[in-house]
Amino acid sequence: MNTDLTQKLVSDYKVLVSDAEELIKATASQSTEKVAEARTRMQQALLEFKPRLANTEAVLKDKARVAMTAADEYVHHNPWMAMGIAAGVGVVFGLLIGRH
């Protein structure tokens, strides 16, 4: 679930960067000084943002991979505890759903 949210966040940022690049291209023919200045600032921000986004994506994927590995190892070393926890969570959800 956490990895899904991470992937969604990274995907949303990539769409944002793509949209910003399209906006920069669309305003290239505009010659007013304020538009040109804003376009220049946006281009600089995108140039700085892209590597940070790639780095953040890599770090988040690594952290998610470490968390999944730790959970997998825990379940393999403590199968009965994991089953008990899963059963407990299932009972709680069942009670909550049953009330509605």
C-alpha positions as CSV (number, residue, x, y, z in Angstrom):
1,M,0.0,0.0,0.0
2,N,2.8,2.4,0.9
3,T,4.6,1.6,-2.4
4,D,1.4,2.4,-4.3
5,L,1.2,5.8,-2.6
6,T,4.9,6.4,-3.4
7,Q,4.4,5.4,-7.0
8,K,1.3,7.7,-7.3
9,L,3.2,10.6,-5.8
10,V,6.1,10.2,-8.2
11,S,3.7,9.8,-11.1
12,D,1.9,12.9,-10.1
13,Y,5.2,14.9,-9.9
14,K,6.2,13.6,-13.3
15,V,2.9,14.8,-14.8
16,L,3.4,18.2,-13.1
17,V,6.9,18.5,-14.6
18,S,5.6,17.5,-18.1
19,D,2.7,20.0,-17.9
20,A,5.2,22.7,-16.8
21,E,7.4,21.9,-19.8
22,E,4.4,22.1,-22.1
23,L,3.4,25.5,-20.6
24,I,7.0,26.8,-21.2
25,K,6.8,25.7,-24.8
26,A,3.4,27.2,-25.3
27,T,4.5,30.6,-24.0
28,A,7.7,30.7,-26.1
29,S,6.1,33.0,-28.6
30,Q,5.0,35.4,-25.9
31,S,7.3,38.4,-25.9
32,T,6.3,40.4,-22.8
33,E,9.1,40.8,-20.3
34,K,7.1,39.4,-17.4
35,V,6.2,36.2,-19.3
36,A,9.8,35.7,-20.4
37,E,11.1,36.2,-16.9
38,A,8.5,33.7,-15.5
39,R,9.4,31.2,-18.2
40,T,13.1,31.5,-17.4
41,R,12.4,31.0,-13.7
42,M,10.2,28.0,-14.4
43,Q,12.8,26.4,-16.7
44,Q,15.5,26.9,-14.0
45,A,13.2,25.4,-11.4
46,L,12.5,22.4,-13.6
47,L,16.2,21.9,-14.3
48,E,16.8,21.8,-10.5
49,F,13.7,19.7,-9.7
50,K,14.2,16.8,-12.2
51,P,17.3,15.4,-10.6
52,R,15.9,15.8,-7.1
53,L,12.7,14.0,-8.2
54,A,14.7,11.1,-9.7
55,N,16.8,10.9,-6.5
56,T,13.7,11.0,-4.3
57,E,12.1,8.3,-6.4
58,A,15.2,6.1,-6.0
59,V,15.3,6.6,-2.3
60,L,11.6,5.9,-1.8
61,K,11.9,2.7,-3.8
62,D,14.9,1.6,-1.8
63,K,13.0,2.3,1.5
64,A,9.9,0.5,0.3
65,R,12.1,-2.5,-0.8
66,V,13.8,-2.6,2.7
67,A,10.4,-2.4,4.4
68,M,9.0,-5.2,2.3
69,T,12.0,-7.3,2.9
70,A,11.8,-6.7,6.7
71,A,8.1,-7.6,6.7
72,D,8.8,-10.8,4.7
73,E,11.6,-11.8,7.0
74,Y,9.4,-11.2,10.1
75,V,6.6,-13.3,8.7
76,H,9.0,-16.1,7.8
77,H,10.5,-16.1,11.3
78,N,7.2,-15.6,13.2
79,P,4.5,-17.2,11.1
80,W,2.1,-17.8,14.0
81,M,2.5,-14.3,15.3
82,A,1.8,-12.9,11.8
83,M,-1.3,-15.2,11.5
84,G,-2.5,-14.0,14.9
85,I,-2.1,-10.4,14.0
86,A,-3.8,-10.9,10.6
87,A,-6.7,-12.7,12.4
88,G,-7.0,-9.9,14.9
89,V,-7.1,-7.2,12.3
90,G,-9.7,-9.3,10.4
91,V,-11.9,-9.5,13.5
92,V,-11.7,-5.8,14.1
93,F,-12.6,-5.0,10.5
94,G,-15.4,-7.5,10.6
95,L,-16.8,-5.9,13.7
96,L,-16.5,-2.4,12.2
97,I,-18.2,-3.5,9.0
98,G,-20.9,-5.4,10.9
99,R,-21.9,-2.2,12.7
100,H,-22.8,-0.4,9.6
